Amino acid sequence: MKYLSACIAATLMAAGLTGSGPGFAAAEPVSEPGQTRYSLVNGCYRIETPDGPLVPEAGPYRMRATTLGEYLLYGRNHEVLDASAGSIHPAKKPSATAVWRVDGSGTGGFTLTNEATETSTPAVFVQDTGCADFPEAQIGATGTPGPSVGADGSIVGTIDTHLHLSAYEFMGGNFHCGRPWHPYGVTYALPDCAYRTGTNGTVANFIDFGEPTHAYDTRGWPSFRDWPKPSMLTTEGTYWTSVARAWKAGLRVITVDLVDNESLCTMMTDRRNPCDDMASARIQVESMRALQDYIDAQAGGPGQGFFRIVTEPAEARRVAASGKLAVVLGMELSDPMGCGVFLGQPKCTTADVDRWLVELRNLGVSSFFPIHKFDNAFGGTTMHGDVTGLLVNAGNFMQTGTFWNVQPCQGDEHDRTQLSVPIAGHINQFLSKLTGPLIGGAPLPLYPEGPHCNALGLTDLGRYLINKMIDQGFLIEIDHMSEAMADEVMSIIEQRGYPGVLSSHGWDSKRTDERIYAVGGLVTPSAGSPSGFVDKWRKARAANGSTDGFGFGFGSDMNGISRQGGPVGPGLVHYPFTSHDGAVTFDRESWGDRTFDINTDGTATYGTYADWLEAVRILGGQEMMNDVFHGAEVYLRLWEQSRR
């Protein structure tokens, strides 16, 4: 690499800052011995080089990490230092030429490198004042959680078993608006959603508003007038500072479910990612590890952040016990492992299943759904109901060659009820236009009056998969299976005495829940409203409270095209409030100009799950909080037992 000397000298000469005299230190500046390439983060510095201070007229500089050891140099005029076009100069917007890598240490000396232009220089970072603050969302909480271990040695913390933190990559990567982080900061992570055009925009409007076109304020940072909110299902709710707020409130374990749907992806006219479920899963794993690095960078170095991806139960227990957040990788795909089906013929073999299970373990996936929205080579789906069911059934036809085989139910339990009367008006026109090309002009089916059941149960290949998951200690997600499939899967689990089974967000039946509890598994309903969640807890405790070590958790399903809890009503939650352990005080969370209050905004962001938990405490009382803060422990125990 060539040195920046020529660029720096040219910049200084142009500014009339070369030579000696006033403004230049008599002694050569020296780095502080305690400084590291990571500890510079968010500090305010004058940057000295062998040719003088680095663009002093734009400094001093706020060191904003883009990842571990790499920074934007954010000047006092809210510009970044850029090395393009043969000179170093302030720029309004960051780009690859505005990212600077720092190597070395305060003891041995630092090197500042702009990789995009292949230039570098020795540098000394001298603490200074007067830096501009880099834009960032505000957690609205003070205090730091301590170790999360009770007197009996168990983990004291909550668990969210179903979160789609990586969903910004799904359906081609340009469908979901926003992302949990961006190397260039919040203004890029939470943008204006007006960029969604074509079917990306029409499908988003249909999901968010129930109609293909809808006028709303698409702007993100800093105004956020019309999003995020509980009913907006295609915009970002899990920005990383929001996850930090939920962690500070006691969240100790989450399952991040990698998610995608090939058929819905192919409907998108604007894509940057492939419409292959397993390719998408790989991308999403990489994105979560990049997020971990980003959070570490903001905290001062590798391993310093609160967000820790784990692949073994013992590792998860250590992380949670230390007071950090154990992040388990799960998977919720319609064609997991490429095991789709077409006209009844599976697209994979037992050898494919064996190969994919090895790769999933190598990727760090510990838990997954054998089935999601569509029938596949493992069995039948519980289907999706109402108008959305028409869209999903069209995708099922596209992916499998058939619509769902809906039949009268054989027992008391049933799957999601399908429409039995035609949909009229603009909704029908929209669905016909969107799904027509996908299903070759075939009419969307209408079924007799419900209740309805998908006739497809567990296939032979599905039996092979379930037994292999048990053999290898994968956690089995029962949700989304047809009642017929779930019944057969639970029979295998019962016969083998396997506790590693979960219903993580309520897409199963009451009877299946009872069987999960009986084998030592865990049932965590969808979070929903605080009052609804309290009711679910009361019913679960009444039916299963005698179970040794009963614990309770929730599945937020945030970013998973799932509604969140609405406003709780005026005056229920009073700000400020304190965390369960008393270590953290919470005021309202804010993103730019928008401040969130659960009384009026509901669970609009993942950070408001801290406020949601306070509402649960008020409505459910101490006994419920004891169970909710025992949820992470129960999950870890069943995971440990599944690996024995």
N, C-alpha and C positions, 0 to 999 in steps of 0.2 A: 504494500500500500504506500502511496505517496503521502507526505506530510501536508498538513493544512497551512504550513508556514506562508506559502505564497498567497493563499486566499486571505489569511489573517492580515498579512502585511498590506495587501492591497486594500482591504477593508479599513484598516487603521489609517493608512495614508489618505484615503478618500475622506475620512472624517477629520483629518488634521490632528491625529492623535499619536503620531510617531515621535520618537526621540525621547528626551528626558525633560524633566521640569515638573511643574505643579501637576498633581493628579497621578504621578508615578511614585510607587513606594521605593524608598532608598534601598531596602533589603529585599532580596528575592523571596517571594511568598513560599511557604512550606505547607504541605498537607498536614492535617491533624492526624496523629498516629492511630487514633481510634476509628477513623473513618474506614468504611468498606464501600465497595461498589454498590451495595444494596442500601446502606444506611443513609445515603444521600437523599432518599425519596422524600418528597414534599418539603425539603429544606430550601432555604433562600441563600443563593451563593453568587459571588462574583467569581468568574472563571478566568484564571490566569494561565497564559501559555508562554512559551519562550519568546514569542513576538509581542507580548503584551496582553492586556485584558481582551477577552473575546467579545467583540461588538459591544463595547461598554455603553454606547448610547441607548441600547435596547434593554440593558440589564438593570439591576441584578435579575437572576433567573430562578424561577421555581422549578425544581426537578420533579417532573411528573412522570412516573413509571408507565411505560407501555407494556412491559413484561419484565422478567427478572434481569436486572442489570442494564436495561435500555430505557431511554428517557426522551420526552419532549422537553426542550429548554424554553420555558414559558416566561416571556419578558414582561416588564412592568406595564407595557402598553397592550397587553392581552394578545400578543403575537408570539409565534414560535420561531425559533432560529432555524433557518433552512440553508442547505449547502448546495443548492442547485445553481446552474448557469455560471459556474466558475467563481462564485463569491459566496460569502456567508452573510446572510441578510435576514431581517424579520419577514415573516410571511403571515398572512391572515389565517390561512387554513393549513393544518398539518398534512403531511404526505410522507412517503418513504424517505425523502431527502431531509425530513425534519426529525428523524429518529436517530438518536445518538447512543452508542454503546459505551459504557464505562468499564474498563478493565483495570486490574491492579488493586492497590490499597493505599491508605494514608501513610503506611510505613515505607512501602517500596515505591510509591509513586503511582499516579493514575495515567491512563491513556484514554483519550476521548476519540472515538471513531465514528465516522459517518459511513456505514457500510454501503449505502446506496451509491455514493460517489467515490468509494474506495479511498478515503482520505482519513488521516488520523494525526494527532498531536499529543505530546505530554500536556497534562493539565493539573492545576491545583484549584481546589474548591474552597474558597474563602467565605466563611459565613458573613452574611450581610443582612440588611433590612430594606424594606420598601418594595418587596416583591408583590406582584398581583396574585390573588388567590385563583387557583384553577377551578373552573366550574364543577360542581359535584352535588349530587342529591344528599340531603341531610337525614341521617338516621333518626334524629330526635331522641336520643337516649344517651345517658351518661352513666359511666361505671362499666366494669368488666367482670364477666362471670368467672367464678373460681372453679376449683375441682368439683365434679358432679357425682360424688359418691356418698351414699347414705351411711348411717352408723352400722348397718349390717353388711356393708360392702357392695350393695347393689347400686346400679346407675340411677340417678335421680334426674330425669329429663323426659321431654316429650318426643314423639316420633311422628313424622309425616311419611307414610309408606307409599305415597303416589304423587310425584311432582315431575313436571315436564320442563325442567330447566334448560334442556337442549333443544326445545321445539322450534326455535328460530331457524334451525337447519332443515326442518321437515317440509314435505310437499314441494320440493324443488328449491327451497331456501329463500324464496322471495314472496312467500304467502303471508307468513306471520310478520307483523310489523314490530320492529324493535328487537333487542337482544339483551342478555343480562350484563354485558359489558362490551366495551370496544377499546382497542389499544389507544385510540385518540380521545377517549373519554365519553362522558354522558351525552354530550350534544350529538354524537354520532350513534351512540347506543339507543337513544330514545328520540328518533327523528320524526319529521312530518310523514304521515302515512299516505300522503297523496301520490306517492310513487307507485302504488299498487293499481295497475291498470289491467285491461282485458279480463279474463276469467278470474285472475287473482283478486281483483276488486269486487267483481260481482258475487263470487262465492263468499268472500269475506262479509259483504253486506248482507247476504242471505243468512249467514250464521249469526251475525251481530244484531241485525234489525228485522229479519224475517222477510226481506224483500231484496230484489237484485240491485236496485239503485236507492241510495239514501244520502241525503245531504247532511253532513256533520262537519265539525271543526276537526280536521285531520292533524292539526299541529301537535307535536310533542313538546320537547324542551324549547322554551321554559314555561309555556302557558298551560298545556295539558287541560284544555277546557272540557273536552268531551271524552277523553280517555286518559288513564285507565279507570275502569269502573267494573263492578261485578258482572254486568251484562255484556261487556265488550270482551268477546272470547278470542279474538284474533290479534290482539295487541299485547305488548309485553307487560307483564305484571311482576316479574321476578328479577328486577335489576339487582345487582350484587349487594348494594347497600341495604336493600329491603331484606335480602336473605340474612344479612348481618343483624338486622333488627330482630328478626324472628329467632335467630340463634341467641341473642342476648336475653330473650324472654324465656329461654329454657329448652329450645329445640336442640336435641343432641344426636338424632339419627334421621336421615332422610334417604328415601330411595328415589334416585333420578332415573325415570324410565325413558330410555331411548325410544322414540316413537316415529312411525311413518306409515304411509299407506300408498302403495304403488299406483292404484287406480285413481285416487284423488289427486295424486301428484301429476299424473298425465293430463288431468283436466286443466292444469295451470299453463297459461300462455307465456309466462315469464319464469324461467328457472335458471339456477346456477349450479344446482346439485343434481346428481342422477336420480331417476325414479326407481331405484333398486333398493329394497328395504335393508338388506345387509350392508350395501355400500353406504347408505345413509347412517346406519348404526356405527360403522367405523368412523365416519366423519364426526358424529356426535360424541363418541368417546374422546376423540382428539380435542374437540372443542371444550369438553369438561376439564381435561387436563390443562388446557391453555387457560381456562378460567381459574383453576387452582393456582397456576403460576402467577396470574395477574393479581389475585388476592394476596398471595405471598409477597409479591413485589410492593404492594401498597403497605404491607405490614413490616417490611424491612429485610426480607430475605427468604431463602428456601425454608419451608417448614414453619414459618412464623405466622402464617394466616390461620384463620379460624376454620377454613374449609378444607377438609382432608378426605380424599378419595381412599376408600378401604376395599380390600378384596377378601379378607379373612375375618371371622368373628372375633378372634382374639385382638386383632388390630383395631377393629371397630370399638371394642370395649376399652382399649387403652386410650383411644382418641376421645371417646365420650367421657371417660373418667377424668381426663385432663381438663375438661370444660370446653373442648372444641366440638365441632360438628362432624360426625362420621357420615360420609357420603357413599352410599351403596349404589352401584350401577345395576339397573334392571333393564328390561327390554319389553316393549309392547308394540309388536308389529303384526300386520295382517298375514304376511308370508314369512314367518321367522325361519331362518336357515334356508331360505329359498324353497321351502316346502309348501308351495301352493298346490292347487289341484285344478285340472281342467277337464270338464266332461267326465268327472269321476276318476280320472287317472292322476295319481300323485306325480309331482315333478321332482321328487327326490327319493332316495333309498335309505335303508338302515345305515349303509356306509357313509352317506352324506350326513346323516344325523350324528354319527360318531365323530366325523371330521369337524363339523360345526361346533359340537360341544367342546372340543379341544380349543378351537379358536375363540369361542366365547370366554372360556376360562382365561386364555391369554390376554384377551381384551380387558379383562377385569369385571365381566358381567357375572353376577352372583344369583340373580333372580330374574325369572321371565315368564311371560304369558305364552302358553302353547298356541293360543288363538286370540284374535282381537275382533275386528268388525266383520270379517268375511269368513266363510267356510274355507278350510284349507286341508292339507293332507293328513292332519292330525284329528280333525273332527269338525263339529258344527258350532256356529256362533249363537249366542243368545239373541242376536239381532238388535237393531236400533228401532225405536218406535216412532210413531207420528210422521210428520212430513219429512223430517230428516231421514227416516227409515226408507223413504222412496229413493232418495239420493244414494244412500249407502247400498240399497238393494241393487240399484243400477250398477254401482261399482262391483258388487258381488258377481253380477252377470258378466261384466267385462272381464273380471279376473278369473272366474271359474267356468264360464260358459253357461251357467244356470242361475235362475233366481233362487231364493231360499225355498226349501221344501217345507212349507208351513202346513202342519197337520193338527187335528184336535189333540189335546194333552191327555196323557194316560194316567196322570196322578194329580195331586192337589197343587203342585207347583207348576209354573209356566214361564215361558220366555216373554220378551217384550211384544206387546200387542201391536199388530200391523193395521194399517188403514183398510177399511172395508167399503168406503164410499169414495167416489172420485173427488179430487181436488180441483176446484174451479178457479177461474180468474187468472191474474197475472202470475201467481205462484205456479200454476200448472203450465203456463206458457214458458216460464223461466226454466222449470225442470225439464220440460220437453226439449227446449233448445239446448240445454246443457248436457243432458243425458242421451239425447237422440243419436248423435254420432258414436257414442260409446257402446250402445246396445243395438246398433244396426237397424234402428227404426222399430224394434220390438216394443210393444206397449208395456208400460210399467204395470205389474200385476196388482190386482185387488183380491183380498182374501175373504172368506166367510167371517162372520162375527167371531170374536175371540171368546175365551183366552186362546192364545196361540203357542205352539211349540215347534221348534225346528226339529224335524224328524232325524237329522243327522247327529249321531252320537260320536263316541270314540272309535276311531278306526284302528286297524291292526298296527299301522305305523305309529299312531298316537299311543297305543299301549307300549310299544317299544320305547318311545321317547320318555314317557312318564317313568318307566322302570329305570331307564338310564339316568334321568334326572335324580332319582332317589339314590341310585348307586354312587353318583358323583357328588351328592350333597348340594345340588342346586335347589333354591327355594321355588316352589311351584305356586304360581299365581292362578287362582281358580276363576277369577272374574272373567266375564265375556264368553265362557263356555255355555253351550246350550244345556238345558236342564238334563237332557239325556247324556251328554258328554260328561258333565260335572258328576252325575251319579256314578258313572263307571270309573272316573278318575278317583273319586273319594273311596270307592270300594278297593281299589289297588292300594291307596294310601293306608287304609284301615288294615288291610291284610298284612302289610309290611310294617305297621307300627311306626309310620314316619311322621314326625311333627312339623316338617318344613313346608307348611302349606299356609297360604294367606288369601284372604279376601281383602283387597287393599282400598277399594272405593265403592263397594256396595253393588257391584254388577253380578250378584248371585242371588240365591234364594234363602229364605229363612231356614229351611231344612239343611241346606249346605252349610250355613253358618254353624248350626248345632253340631254337625259332624266335624267341622274344623276345630271347634273348641274341644270336642271329645278326644281328638288325637293330639292335642297340645299345640295346635296352630294358633294363629292370631287373626282376628277380624277387626278391621278398622274401617268404619263407614266413611262415606264422603263427608267432608266437613260441613258444608252448608252454613246455615245460620247458627249462631250460638244457642238459641233456644231449641232448635231442631236437634242439634248435636247433644244437648243435655237430655232430651227425650230418648235419643238412641242409646245413650249411656245407661239411663235408668232401665230400659228394656233389656239391654245386654247384661247388666249386673243382676237383675232379677232372675234371668234365665241361667246365668253362668257364674254368678258371683261366688259360688262355693268352690269354683276352680282354684286350685292352689296358685297363689301369686297372680291373681287377676290384675290385668293392666289394660289400658285403653289408649288408642291412638286415633289418628284421622288420616284421610287421604284427601289432600287439597285438590288434586287434579288441576292445579293452576297451569295455564298455558296449554292445557289439553282439550280445548274447545269445551269447557265445562263452566257453567255459571258458578259464581261465588256467592257468599252470603251478602244479603242486602243490608241497608241501614238498620241499626238495632233500635233506633228510636231516641228521642231527645233525653239527654241526662242519664242514660244508663251507665256509661263509662265516664268517669271524671278524670281529667288530666290535671297534674301529673299523677301517675300511679307507679307502683314498684313491682319488680319481678318477683316470682315465687320464692327465690332465695334471698330477696332483699338487697341484692348487690347492684341492681341497675334501676335507675329512675327513667321513666318514659314520659316524654311529651309527645306532641303530634309529629309524625313523619312529614317531610316535605320534599317535593321534586320541583326545583325551580320556583316558579310563582305559585305552585299548587300545594296546599297543605291538606293532609288527609285526617279526617275525624270519623271514626267508625260509627258514631251516632248518626251521622248524616250521609256518609260516603259508603258505608259497608266495608267489606273486605276487598278494597279496590286494588291493593298491592299485596305482595307477599309479606311486606313489613307490617301490614295491619293485622297479620295473624298474632302479633304481640297483643294488640288491642282486643282482638277476637278472644284470645285466651283470658284476658281480664274479664270480658263479658261472660265467658263460661264460668269463671270463678264466682262472679256475682250471682249468677243464676243457678249454678250447680252445687256450690258450697265446697267445704274442705274435703269431704269424702270423695267427691268427684275429682278434685285436684290431685288427691293422693293417687287415684287410679290412673289419671292422665300422665302424671309424672312418673308412673311405674311402667308406662308403655314401652319405652326404649329398652328397659331391662328385660321385659317379657320377650321382645323381639330378639334380643341378643341371645337369650337362653335357648330359644327354639332353633336359632341359626347354629349355635354351638352344638346342640344335640343332633342336628342334621349332618354335621361333619364327622360324627364319631363312627 
